[in-house]
Amino acid sequence: MRRKLNIVMLLMMIIVFVSATPVYASMSLETDAAISGISVALNNYYARNLEPEKALAESVQMVASGIIEINDEKTEKAATKLVKDITPVQETIVTREEGGVTWGTVKDTASLRLRDKPNSSAKTLTLLAKGEHYIVTGQEGQFLKIQVDDDLEGYVFKDYIDTSISYDAELTAEEKAQKESESARLKAEADAAMKALEEAKKAEKNNEKKPETTKAEETKTETTKAEETKETKAEETTVESKAETKEETQESVEKKPETTKAEETKKKEPETIEALQLEENTEKESEADEPYEVEAPETKKEEISSGPGTVTSATRTALVAYAKQFLGNPYVYGGTSLTNGCDCSGFTMQVYKHFGISIPRNSSAQAASGTSINESDAQPGDLYFYDSGGTINHVAIYIGGGQVIHASNSTTGIIISNSHYRTPVRICSYIK
């Protein structure tokens, strides 16, 4: 009898480990990293069955049938003891408390699968990023129900979530002062960015009004000026030279006897050479005094600081600064007010509208009409799109540094998140 009982216990252990093997494999799919430890697999086995002890007892009965006669009561007690011995006691997490919100933070893995049902074989909706915070709205077995955005909810395995509760208490005087100071800072940054954008646009407009000249044309103009100066100097020198020649000739006529015309011409030649040498010296001095060599760098600098690229960069900076002013403002489904409430696409539409950029009303249409780009090419002001079940249903504005700003849900309102707080499926640019 004892020998047969030992055989049954051995069979029970084999069944448990065999059952745990596929569960262990599915558990490794919950994260992007390998999971070690049979206890985790058994824990997951316990979670995937609504009545794990009864299920295990039935498995034991199936295998033990024909080997040993054992009644249901003894079998259930043996199975219960086995499960309790090797499986941790299920922890109940408080997810609803008056005046409080339960937050779940992803831990111990780079990304965690959000599933549409509370089991490891359910469909994956998206991946959640390590360190990101999500609202916990319930618990079913070993899975927590998570609200990511207003348009996305699902289940995650609780062992990869740290929970905490925050209460919507009245702010202290110090907290109010800090909040007001932060709001003032964001407003000042937005105003400064808008001013810089306007100055860049004015500089660009002024450059468009001026006729565009190449460097060769500018050099040609300066050369022409130098030649004109040269000619003027040469004329003045020639006049002076002629006057001097005339005076000397008259003196010569008075003092000397008549000379032939050939001798007079011969006498004038050296004077003409001297005049040419004087002209050359005057030309060199004139060219050395020309101011264009000093003015050229200033003109080049103005062109660089006011070009189209500068306006685009200033637009991106101003757009992000403008969007940040509305952090903490409410989320309202279907809303388009940046102060009184908006949804995700209403937020992006209104922010873009402030900069004269017209985009469609809903996120899927915004994704379809924008210019698709690689994530490596994303710049502040571009749009990140997210889906659920293959359909794009959420949009956020990239603000740089791997972060986005978006209208998330009715609890958080407009917030800043990791750009991979859920997996982006498309990135678009509207800014040129």
Secondary structure as UniProt FT lines:
FT   HELIX           2..27
FT   TURN            28..29
FT   HELIX           38..48
FT   HELIX           52..64
FT   TURN            65..67
FT   HELIX           72..86
FT   TURN            98..99
FT   STRAND          100..106
FT   STRAND          111..115
FT   TURN            120..121
FT   STRAND          124..129
FT   TURN            130..131
FT   STRAND          133..140
FT   TURN            141..142
FT   STRAND          143..149
FT   TURN            150..151
FT   STRAND          152..157
FT   HELIX           158..160
FT   STRAND          161..167
FT   HELIX           173..209
FT   HELIX           215..255
FT   HELIX           261..288
FT   HELIX           292..305
FT   HELIX           308..324
FT   TURN            325..328
FT   TURN            333..334
FT   STRAND          336..337
FT   TURN            338..340
FT   STRAND          341..342
FT   HELIX           344..353
FT   TURN            354..356
FT   HELIX           363..369
FT   STRAND          371..372
FT   HELIX           375..377
FT   TURN            380..381
FT   STRAND          383..388
FT   TURN            389..390
FT   STRAND          391..400
FT   TURN            401..402
FT   STRAND          403..409
FT   TURN            410..412
FT   STRAND          413..418
FT   TURN            419..420
FT   STRAND          424..429
//
